[in-house]
Every structure is written in C-alpha cells, then in structure tokens.
Amino acid sequence: MRRLIPIILALSGIIILLSSCVSPQPKKQSMDKSIKIALIKYEMARNIIAHKDYENLPKAFLYLKEAKQVLKNDPRVDYLLAIAYKLRKNDAMYEKYLKETLKIDKNFYDAYNALGIFYFEKKQYKKALEMFTKLINNPLYPAADVAFFNRSRVYLKLNQTQKAIDDLESAIVFSNYSNPVYFKNLIAIYIAKKDYINALKTINLMEQHEGENCYTITTRAFCFIKLKQFGQAVKTLNKIKDVSSNCFKKKEALLEEIDNDTNINN
C-alpha cells in the first residue's frame, strides 16, 4: 500500500557563493599599475572558479597567488583561494583560507556561512553553531534567515528540536514569509513529533503567503488522517481535480490510506 510519508528535506551540499564585492576603489586618482594587474588576475581566477573549469584550476591558483602578493589585505583573494581548494577537495586548506579571510575582515559573511556548513558536514556541531550564531548576532548581516535556517539543521542533529523550531520560525519571519523551504522543514518537524495541530497551523500560514498548492493540500489531508478526521481529509483532497498530475497520484494514495484506516476501525 502506498503511503505519503512527509520527510524532512534532505540536506543539500555546499552552495559555493562567490564574493559579490565590487573591486576596491583606488585611494588615488590613478590606480597603481601593479594593483590593476592584480585585480585583473583576481577576476580571471574568479571566472575559472565560478564556471568550475577544473582543467584551468591550476591557472586560477597561480593568478590568485600572484594577486595576493599585491592585494595582501583583500579578503576576497583568500576567500576565492578557499573555494579553489574546495574544488580540489582539500579540506584542510579550505578551512585555513576561510579563517584567513576572517582574520582580514571579521565581517566577511560568506566565510562564516561556509565555515558553518563545513563544520556541519564534518559533524563538528558546536563549531557550526558558533559560526551561524555569529552571523545571527551581527546586525549588519543581510541574510539572517539563511543563518537561522542553517542553525536549525544543527540543532536537529543535536536533538534540540525546540531550538530548531524556534530558528525555523525566525527564518520564516526574516525571509518575509517568502521561502517555502523554511515552511516545509518546520511542518516536517511537527509531523515527526506527531504534533499535527501545529503542522496544520503552519500549513495555513504558508498558504496565506504562498497560496494553495499540491504540497499544502496533500500534507493537510495527511494531518487530518492522522487526527482521524477522515471527512476533512476527503474534503481537502477533493480540491485536486487534474487526473493526469502527480498530485492526483498522491491523492489516490491518501484516499487508499483512508479506506484502510476506516476498514480497520469498522
């Protein structure tokens, strides 16, 4: 018998975010020629890394090391070196250059986020918490929702479910209720806790901002089934009309589950 089983979203791999900082402005009216050349080499390396051009990755390292000789206090160079080492699967050097980036600029947000994800994947959860918490506590960080979401994943690994719930609620608010991933993760936690009432409340909130869709309809019906409110579940599922859609298949699976449950009760 097919059953719809909501699952907490699988953790994705690291998303490499290249620095969006603009080139540093020259202090003098005319930029020193060596700085111009260094910036050009930085951009050439950035282009190679952004396109994951593994064949030319050695050139990217050369460009960055030459650029670093001139741009010694530019954190973007160290950060890009870290990403290059990540592409080369050299974790030790990846961590080293992320830390070097933060030595130069303690407000280089991408480096904190990257370190947090790195420690998370290495199961060094206390260090991961430290990185994401620093981002959350920094009032200048423009993407607090991302930090709250990432920290919620760490709390889940530490079995601190309520803290994960609190962080997901914060992520939803700081995203201005615009990211369905945050809603889905929060709903999945409530379902895993068998807290179907709060799951339904979160579904309602999600629909207020995202509108009704296959996910909200089928997940609401699932919650009603678990609460033995079979009439409400059927009424909800009847909103799905398109017989050719994958959503209709989910509807059939849930209706089958209702039939089985009612037969057992009878």
BELNOR-V150098 format. One record per backbone hydrogen bond with DSSP energy under -0.5 kcal/mol. CO is the residue of the C=O (numbers start at 1). NH is the residue of the N-H. E is the energy in kcal/mol with one decimal. If there is no record, write none. Layout:
# BELNOR-V150098
CO:NH:E
CO:NH:E
This chain:
# BELNOR-V150098
3:5:-0.7
4:6:-0.6
14:16:-0.7
15:17:-0.6
16:18:-0.7
29:31:-0.5
32:35:-0.5
32:36:-2.1
33:37:-2.3
34:38:-2.1
35:39:-2.6
36:40:-2.0
37:41:-2.3
38:42:-2.3
39:43:-2.2
40:44:-2.1
41:45:-2.4
42:46:-2.7
43:47:-2.2
44:48:-1.7
45:49:-2.5
46:50:-2.8
47:51:-1.5
48:53:-2.6
49:52:-1.4
52:54:-1.7
53:56:-1.0
54:57:-1.2
56:59:-0.5
56:60:-1.6
57:61:-2.1
58:62:-1.9
59:63:-3.0
60:64:-2.5
61:65:-2.5
62:66:-2.2
63:67:-2.4
64:68:-2.6
65:69:-1.0
66:70:-0.6
67:70:-1.1
67:71:-3.5
70:72:-1.3
71:74:-1.4
73:75:-0.8
74:77:-1.2
74:78:-0.9
75:79:-2.4
76:80:-2.5
77:81:-2.1
78:82:-2.2
79:83:-2.1
80:84:-2.3
81:85:-2.4
82:86:-1.9
83:87:-2.1
84:88:-1.3
85:90:-2.9
86:89:-1.4
89:91:-1.0
90:94:-2.0
91:95:-2.6
92:96:-2.1
93:97:-2.4
94:98:-1.6
95:99:-2.1
96:100:-2.2
97:101:-2.0
98:102:-1.6
99:103:-1.5
100:104:-1.5
101:105:-2.4
105:108:-1.6
107:109:-1.5
108:111:-1.0
108:112:-1.1
109:113:-2.3
110:114:-2.6
111:115:-2.5
112:116:-2.6
113:117:-2.3
114:118:-2.5
115:119:-2.9
116:120:-2.1
117:121:-2.5
118:122:-1.4
119:124:-3.0
120:123:-1.5
123:125:-1.2
124:128:-2.0
125:129:-2.6
126:130:-1.9
127:131:-2.0
128:132:-2.3
129:133:-2.6
130:134:-1.9
131:135:-1.5
132:136:-2.3
133:137:-2.5
134:138:-0.5
135:138:-0.9
137:139:-0.8
138:141:-1.7
143:146:-0.9
143:147:-1.3
144:148:-2.7
145:149:-2.4
146:150:-2.8
147:151:-2.6
148:152:-2.0
149:153:-1.4
150:154:-1.3
151:155:-2.4
152:156:-1.9
153:157:-1.6
154:158:-1.5
155:160:-3.0
156:159:-1.5
159:161:-0.9
160:164:-1.8
161:165:-2.5
162:166:-2.6
163:167:-2.3
164:168:-2.2
165:169:-2.4
166:170:-1.9
167:171:-2.6
168:172:-2.3
169:173:-1.9
170:174:-3.0
171:175:-1.5
172:177:-2.9
173:176:-1.8
175:178:-0.7
178:180:-0.7
179:182:-0.8
179:183:-1.1
180:184:-2.7
181:185:-2.2
182:186:-2.0
183:187:-2.8
184:188:-2.4
185:189:-1.9
186:190:-2.1
187:191:-2.4
188:192:-2.4
189:193:-1.9
190:195:-3.2
191:194:-1.4
194:196:-1.2
195:199:-1.6
196:200:-2.2
197:201:-2.1
198:202:-2.1
199:203:-2.2
200:204:-2.4
201:205:-2.1
202:206:-2.6
203:207:-2.4
204:208:-1.6
205:209:-0.9
206:209:-0.8
206:210:-3.3
207:211:-1.5
213:217:-2.5
214:218:-2.6
215:219:-2.4
216:220:-2.1
217:221:-2.3
218:222:-2.2
219:223:-2.1
220:224:-2.4
221:225:-2.3
222:226:-2.2
223:227:-1.6
224:229:-3.1
225:228:-1.8
228:230:-1.1
229:233:-1.9
230:234:-2.6
231:235:-2.4
232:236:-2.2
233:237:-2.5
234:238:-1.8
236:239:-1.5
237:240:-2.0
239:241:-0.7
241:243:-0.8
242:245:-1.3
245:249:-0.9
246:250:-1.6
247:251:-2.2
248:252:-2.4
249:253:-2.2
250:254:-2.2
251:255:-2.6
252:256:-2.3
253:257:-1.7
254:258:-2.2
255:259:-2.4
256:260:-2.3
257:261:-2.4
258:262:-2.8
259:263:-2.3
260:264:-2.0
261:265:-2.2
262:266:-1.7
